[in-house]
Amino acid sequence: MAPSAVETTPASVPEVASSTTPQVQTQVTLGGKIIAITGANRGIGLGIAECCLVNGATKVYSIDITEPGDEYAVIAKRFPGRIGAVQADVTKEDSVTAAVDKIIEESGALHGMVVNAGRTNHKSALDFTQAEIEALFNVNLFGAFYCARVAARAFIKHNIKGAIVFTASMASYRPNKRVPSTPYGASKAGVRNMTHTLAMEWAKYGIRVNSVSPGLVNTAMTYWVPQQPDWEQQLKYYGGFPRLAEVQELGGAYVYLLSDAASYTTSIDIPVNGVIGIC
């Protein structure tokens, strides 16, 4: 006589998802987001702004110490009503706070801050004056810290899981042998370290902190690079792509890090350097 079949009830399987599991965004988009970018009236910052707008950002604000110029006007005409400019001095935390408060008052929120404002000066370490060294650190390092802290305070106050993206530099990894700048490289290395430390500190608030390290980019600050008489020889020496990057070619890294598709990405640096300028 065959044994009777016994019905068994499978053990309950715990649900994988829980009330704390975030809704995962699989599309890289900035739809609905308000983004602030320091130093975005021109150059790399304006290129990042353009990429953010192309990828759906509701509005992008440039926080800059200067007045917008012709380059900015071209982007403003292309994206009417979606880019704004607020004047502030990134070396003064109160000034940045006032700018961010104005942005939130006007647009209702702030979802991302690109800490991009910076300056450069390439010369022998022995030739730098104290004023030149302090000017580099005031903008590149101290100003970057102030901007990040202002953004974090705004995110926390308004319960927004925001994103902060620093502009570091390939010079933060190693010097360019042809155009060394100890204070510049040191300031940008500080930015990369700050990225990792702030990411650790602010993770509990849901704030993500990352950085992008550009190599040589075609801007007003690098006009002289391809004018060097041995530039072609340098390209052979460096290898990689035989040209400078266009500002828009950096944008993809920033867009990703600002987007909800990067919801589990924090404390990283993305080098965008085409190999050129890293040694």
C-alpha positions as CSV (number, residue, x, y, z in Angstrom):
1,M,0.0,0.0,0.0
2,A,1.5,3.3,-1.1
3,P,2.0,5.8,1.6
4,S,-0.5,8.6,1.5
5,A,0.7,11.9,0.1
6,V,1.4,14.5,2.7
7,E,0.7,18.1,1.8
8,T,3.4,20.4,2.9
9,T,3.2,24.1,3.3
10,P,6.3,25.9,2.1
11,A,8.1,27.9,4.8
12,S,7.3,31.5,4.5
13,V,9.9,33.4,2.6
14,P,10.8,36.8,4.0
15,E,10.1,39.6,1.7
16,V,13.2,41.0,0.0
17,A,11.7,44.5,-0.1
18,S,10.9,46.5,2.9
19,S,9.5,49.8,3.7
20,T,13.0,51.2,3.7
21,T,13.9,49.9,0.3
22,P,14.2,52.8,-2.1
23,Q,12.5,52.9,-5.5
24,V,15.4,52.3,-7.8
25,Q,15.8,54.6,-10.8
26,T,17.3,52.8,-13.8
27,Q,17.3,55.8,-16.2
28,V,20.0,58.4,-16.0
29,T,17.9,61.6,-16.0
30,L,17.7,64.8,-14.1
31,G,14.0,65.3,-14.7
32,G,12.4,67.4,-12.0
33,K,15.7,68.4,-10.3
34,I,17.0,71.8,-9.4
35,I,20.8,71.9,-9.7
36,A,23.3,74.6,-8.6
37,I,26.8,74.8,-10.1
38,T,29.5,77.2,-8.8
39,G,31.6,79.0,-11.4
40,A,29.1,78.2,-14.2
41,N,29.1,81.4,-16.1
42,R,31.6,80.0,-18.5
43,G,34.1,77.1,-19.0
44,I,33.7,73.7,-17.4
45,G,30.9,74.9,-15.2
46,L,28.8,76.2,-18.1
47,G,29.5,72.9,-20.0
48,I,28.2,71.0,-17.0
49,A,25.1,73.2,-16.9
50,E,24.4,72.6,-20.5
51,C,24.6,68.8,-20.0
52,C,22.3,69.0,-17.0
53,L,19.7,70.9,-19.0
54,V,20.0,68.5,-22.0
55,N,19.3,65.7,-19.6
56,G,16.1,67.1,-18.2
57,A,17.0,69.3,-15.2
58,T,14.1,71.5,-14.4
59,K,16.4,74.4,-13.7
60,V,20.1,75.0,-13.3
61,Y,21.6,77.9,-11.4
62,S,25.1,79.3,-11.8
63,I,26.6,80.6,-8.6
64,D,29.5,82.9,-9.7
65,I,31.3,85.9,-8.5
66,T,31.3,87.5,-12.0
67,E,28.4,88.7,-14.1
68,P,27.2,86.3,-16.9
69,G,28.7,86.9,-20.3
70,D,28.2,86.0,-23.9
71,E,28.8,82.2,-23.4
72,Y,26.1,82.1,-20.7
73,A,23.8,84.1,-22.9
74,V,24.0,81.5,-25.7
75,I,22.9,78.8,-23.2
76,A,20.2,81.0,-21.7
77,K,18.7,81.6,-25.2
78,R,18.8,77.8,-26.0
79,F,17.1,76.9,-22.7
80,P,14.7,79.9,-22.0
81,G,13.7,80.1,-18.4
82,R,15.7,77.1,-17.3
83,I,19.0,78.6,-16.3
84,G,19.6,81.4,-13.8
85,A,22.5,83.2,-12.3
86,V,23.1,84.2,-8.7
87,Q,26.1,86.2,-7.6
88,A,28.2,85.0,-4.7
89,D,31.7,84.7,-3.4
90,V,32.5,81.0,-2.7
91,T,35.3,82.0,-0.3
92,K,32.6,83.4,2.0
93,E,30.2,80.9,3.5
94,D,27.5,83.5,4.3
95,S,27.6,84.6,0.6
96,V,27.0,81.1,-0.6
97,T,24.3,80.5,2.0
98,A,22.4,83.6,0.7
99,A,22.7,82.4,-2.9
100,V,21.3,78.9,-2.0
101,D,18.5,80.5,0.1
102,K,17.6,82.6,-2.9
103,I,17.6,79.5,-5.2
104,I,15.3,77.6,-2.9
105,E,13.0,80.5,-2.4
106,E,12.6,80.9,-6.1
107,S,12.5,77.2,-7.2
108,G,11.2,75.5,-4.0
109,A,14.1,73.1,-3.7
110,L,17.7,72.2,-4.3
111,H,18.5,68.6,-5.3
112,G,22.2,68.8,-6.4
113,M,25.2,71.0,-5.9
114,V,28.2,70.9,-8.3
115,V,31.2,72.4,-6.4
116,N,33.1,73.5,-9.5
117,A,34.5,77.1,-9.0
118,G,38.3,77.0,-9.0
119,R,41.4,78.8,-10.2
120,T,44.8,77.7,-11.4
121,N,48.3,79.0,-11.5
122,H,51.2,77.0,-12.9
123,K,54.8,77.9,-11.9
124,S,57.7,76.6,-10.0
125,A,57.0,76.0,-6.3
126,L,59.9,78.4,-5.4
127,D,58.3,81.2,-7.4
128,F,54.8,81.3,-5.8
129,T,54.1,84.3,-3.6
130,Q,52.1,83.8,-0.4
131,A,49.2,85.7,-1.9
132,E,49.1,83.4,-4.9
133,I,49.1,80.3,-2.7
134,E,46.4,81.6,-0.4
135,A,44.3,82.6,-3.4
136,L,44.4,79.1,-4.8
137,F,43.5,77.4,-1.5
138,N,40.8,80.0,-0.7
139,V,38.8,79.1,-3.8
140,N,39.8,75.5,-4.6
141,L,39.8,74.1,-1.1
142,F,38.2,76.3,1.5
143,G,35.6,77.6,-0.9
144,A,34.8,74.0,-1.9
145,F,34.3,73.0,1.7
146,Y,32.0,76.0,2.4
147,C,29.8,75.3,-0.7
148,A,29.5,71.6,0.2
149,R,28.5,72.4,3.7
150,V,25.9,75.0,2.7
151,A,24.4,72.5,0.3
152,A,24.3,69.8,3.0
153,R,22.6,72.0,5.5
154,A,20.0,72.9,2.9
155,F,19.4,69.2,2.0
156,I,19.0,68.3,5.7
157,K,16.8,71.3,6.4
158,H,14.4,70.4,3.6
159,N,14.7,66.6,4.0
160,I,16.2,66.1,0.5
161,K,18.5,63.3,-0.2
162,G,20.7,65.5,-2.3
163,A,23.9,65.0,-4.3
164,I,27.1,67.0,-4.1
165,V,29.7,66.6,-6.9
166,F,33.1,68.3,-6.6
167,T,35.3,69.2,-9.5
168,A,38.7,67.8,-8.6
169,S,41.5,67.3,-11.1
170,M,43.9,64.7,-12.5
171,A,46.6,66.9,-10.9
172,S,45.2,65.6,-7.6
173,Y,46.7,62.2,-8.5
174,R,50.0,63.2,-9.9
175,P,51.7,66.2,-11.3
176,N,51.9,67.1,-15.0
177,K,55.6,67.1,-15.6
178,R,55.4,69.9,-18.1
179,V,53.3,72.4,-16.1
180,P,53.6,71.5,-12.4
181,S,51.7,73.5,-9.7
182,T,52.2,72.3,-6.2
183,P,49.5,74.5,-4.6
184,Y,47.0,73.7,-7.3
185,G,47.6,69.9,-7.1
186,A,47.6,70.0,-3.3
187,S,44.3,71.9,-3.2
188,K,42.6,69.5,-5.6
189,A,44.0,66.5,-3.7
190,G,42.4,68.0,-0.6
191,V,39.1,68.1,-2.6
192,R,39.3,64.4,-3.4
193,N,40.0,63.5,0.3
194,M,37.1,65.8,1.3
195,T,34.9,63.9,-1.1
196,H,35.5,60.6,0.7
197,T,35.3,62.0,4.2
198,L,32.1,64.0,3.7
199,A,30.5,61.0,1.9
200,M,31.1,59.0,5.1
201,E,29.8,61.8,7.4
202,W,26.7,62.6,5.5
203,A,25.6,59.2,4.3
204,K,23.2,59.0,7.4
205,Y,21.3,61.9,5.8
206,G,21.1,60.2,2.5
207,I,23.4,62.8,1.0
208,R,25.8,61.4,-1.7
209,V,29.2,63.1,-2.2
210,N,31.4,62.3,-5.2
211,S,33.9,64.0,-7.5
212,V,35.0,64.2,-11.1
213,S,38.7,64.7,-12.1
214,P,39.1,66.3,-15.5
215,G,42.3,66.1,-17.4
216,L,43.2,68.8,-19.9
217,V,40.1,70.6,-21.0
218,N,39.7,73.2,-23.8
219,T,38.8,76.4,-21.8
220,A,40.1,79.9,-21.5
221,M,42.5,78.7,-18.8
222,T,44.2,76.2,-21.1
223,Y,44.3,78.2,-24.3
224,W,48.1,78.1,-24.2
225,V,48.4,74.3,-24.0
226,P,48.2,73.4,-27.7
227,Q,50.2,76.5,-28.6
228,Q,53.3,75.0,-27.2
229,P,55.9,74.4,-30.0
230,D,56.3,70.8,-29.0
231,W,52.7,70.0,-28.4
232,E,52.6,67.3,-31.0
233,Q,55.5,65.6,-29.4
234,Q,53.9,65.9,-26.0
235,L,50.8,64.1,-27.3
236,K,53.0,61.2,-28.5
237,Y,54.7,61.2,-25.0
238,Y,51.4,61.1,-23.1
239,G,49.5,58.7,-25.4
240,G,45.7,58.6,-25.2
241,F,43.4,60.8,-27.2
242,P,45.5,63.3,-29.1
243,R,43.5,66.4,-28.1
244,L,42.0,68.3,-25.2
245,A,38.5,67.5,-24.0
246,E,35.6,69.8,-24.8
247,V,33.7,71.0,-21.7
248,Q,30.6,69.1,-22.7
249,E,32.5,65.8,-22.7
250,L,32.8,66.0,-18.9
251,G,29.1,66.4,-18.4
252,G,28.1,62.7,-18.5
253,A,30.0,62.0,-15.3
254,Y,28.3,64.8,-13.5
255,V,24.9,64.0,-14.8
256,Y,25.2,60.4,-13.6
257,L,26.4,61.4,-10.2
258,L,23.7,63.9,-9.8
259,S,21.0,61.5,-11.0
260,D,18.9,59.0,-8.9
261,A,20.5,56.3,-11.1
262,A,23.5,56.8,-8.8
263,S,21.5,56.4,-5.6
264,Y,24.0,53.9,-4.2
265,T,27.1,55.7,-5.6
266,T,29.0,57.8,-3.1
267,S,32.6,58.5,-2.1
268,I,34.0,57.9,-5.6
269,D,36.1,60.0,-8.1
270,I,35.6,59.6,-11.8
271,P,38.6,60.6,-13.9
272,V,37.7,62.0,-17.3
273,N,41.1,62.5,-18.8
274,G,41.5,60.7,-22.1
275,V,44.8,59.6,-20.6
276,I,46.4,62.9,-21.5
277,G,48.0,64.9,-18.7
278,I,48.2,62.3,-16.0
279,C,51.9,61.9,-15.7
